[in-house]
Amino acid sequence: MDTVDPIRFILAFFFVLGLIGAMGFGLKRYGHRLSGQKFFAKGEGGRIAVLEVYWLDPRRRLVLIRRDSVEHLLLLSDKGEQVIESGIRTMNDE
């Protein structure tokens, strides 16, 4: 019985390390979805709306917003914000 306890300890140790590694991988890959930010909040009569969010990598994302009837494409990153395209007319305005 003396050899069973160390083997069980070693197996449990590597199992816990594997769980920690899997959690770290999952948070790195999908953590932005768990950040608690509401990107698609629906409001009545609001002039500003976030239409789409596309993650380029964990630090950069493209955001398509609409103000009144004009859409704007923004690049958001940890280094700052940048307007990629502004004044995009919506389909129903043509």
LUMVEX-685952 format. One record per atom (N, C-alpha, C, CB): x, z, y. Coordinates in steps of 0.1 Angstrom, whole numbers, plus 5000, padded with zeros to 4 digits. Glycine has a CB too. Example, Ala and Ser with C-alpha at 12.3 -4.5 7.8 and 13.67 -1.06 7.14 Angstrom:
<recs>
513250784943
512350784955
513250784967
511350904955
512850714978
513750714989
512950795000
514150574994
</recs>
This chain:
<recs>
500850004988
500050005000
500850005013
499150125000
502150035011
503050035023
503249895028
504350105019
503249795020
503549655025
502349585030
504149575014
501149635027
499849575032
499649605046
498649625024
499949715051
499749755065
500649665075
500049895067
501949655072
502749565081
502249425081
504249575078
501949375069
501449235069
500149215076
501249185054
499249305075
497949305082
498249315097
497049415077
499149395101
499549415115
500049285121
500549525117
500949215114
501549095118
500548985119
502749055109
499648975109
498648875109
497648895121
497848865096
497249015123
496349055134
497049025148
495949195133
498349055149
499049025161
499048875164
500549075160
499448795154
499448645157
498048595159
500048575145
497048655153
495648615156
495248645170
494648685146
495648755175
495348795189
496148705199
495648945192
497348675196
498148585204
497448445204
499548575199
496948405193
496248275193
495048275201
495948235178
494248385201
493048395209
493448395224
492248515206
494448465228
494948465241
495348325246
496048565244
496048255237
496548115240
495348025242
497448065230
494348035233
493147945234
492347975247
492247965221
492248105250
491548135263
492348085275
491448295264
493648095275
494448045286
494247895287
495848075284
494347825276
494147675276
492747645281
494347615262
491747715277
490347685281
490147715296
489347765273
490747825301
490647855315
491347755324
491047995318
492547705319
493247605326
492547475327
494647585320
491847435316
491247315315
489847315321
491047265300
489047425319
487647425324
487447535334
486747445312
488447605339
488247715348
487547675361
489547775351
487747555366
487147515378
485547515377
487647385382
485047495365
483647495363
483047645363
483247425350
483947735361
483447875361
483747955374
484147945349
484047875384
484547945397
483348005404
485247845405
482147975401
480948035407
480547955419
481248165411
481147845422
480747765434
479547675430
481947675439
478547675439
477447595437
477547455444
476147665441
477947355437
478147225443
476847145445
479147145435
475947175436
474647095437
473447175441
474447025423
473647255451
472547335456
471547245463
473047445466
470247265459
469247185465
468447265476
468247135454
468447205487
467747275498
466647175504
468647325509
465647235510
464647155516
464947115530
463247225515
464946995533
465146945547
466546965552
464247015555
467546985544
468947005549
469546875553
469747075538
470446875562
471046755567
472346725559
471346765581
472846825552
474146805545
473946835530
475246905551
474446745522
474346765507
475646715501
473146685502
476046795490
477146755482
476546665471
477946875477
476946545470
476346455460
477146455447
476346315465
478446445447
479246445435
480546515438
479446305430
481146575427
482446635427
483246575415
482446785427
484346515417
485146465406
486546535407
485346305407
486946605396
488146675396
489246575391
488146795386
490246555400
491446475396
492446545387
492146425409
492646675391
493546765383
493146905388
495046735385
493747005382
493247145386
493447185401
494047245378
494147105408
494347135422
493747045432
495847145425
493346925427
492746825436
491346775431
493646705438
490446755441
489146695437
488646605448
488146815434
487846505444
487146425453
485746475454
487246275448
485246475467
483946525470
483246415478
483946665477
482046375473
481146285481
480046365487
480646175471
480046365500
478946445507
478146345515
479646555516
476946385518
476046305527
475646395539
474746255519
475746335550
475246405563
474246305569
476446435573
473046355571
471946265575
471846145565
472146215589
472146025569
472045915560
473445845558
471045805565
474445915561
475845865560
476645945550
476545865574
477345885541
478145955531
479645945535
477945885517
480346055531
481746065533
482446105520
482046175545
483646045518
484446075506
485646155511
484845945499
485746285505
486846375509
487746405497
486246505515
489046425500
489946475490
490346615494
491246375489
489946705485
490246845487
491346895478
488946935486
492346965484
493447015476
493947145481
494646905475
494947205475
495447325480
496347305492
496247395469
496747185495
497547155507
496647115519
498447035504
495347095517
494447065528
493446965524
495247015540
492746925534
491646825532
491946695538
490346885538
491446585533
491746455538
490446365536
492946385531
490146295547
488946205546
489446075540
488346185560
488946035529
489345905523
488545795529
489145915507
487245815530
486345705535
485245775543
485845605525
484945725554
483845785562
482845675566
484445855575
481645715569
480645625573
480145535563
481245545584
480045575550
479545495540
478045505541
480045545525
477345385542
475945385543
475345395530
475445255550
474245465528
473545485516
472745355512
472545605516
472345345500
471745225495
470345205501
471545235480
469645305504
468245295509
468245275524
467445415506
469345265531
469445235545
469545085548
470545315551
469945005538
470144865540
468944785542
470944805529
</recs>
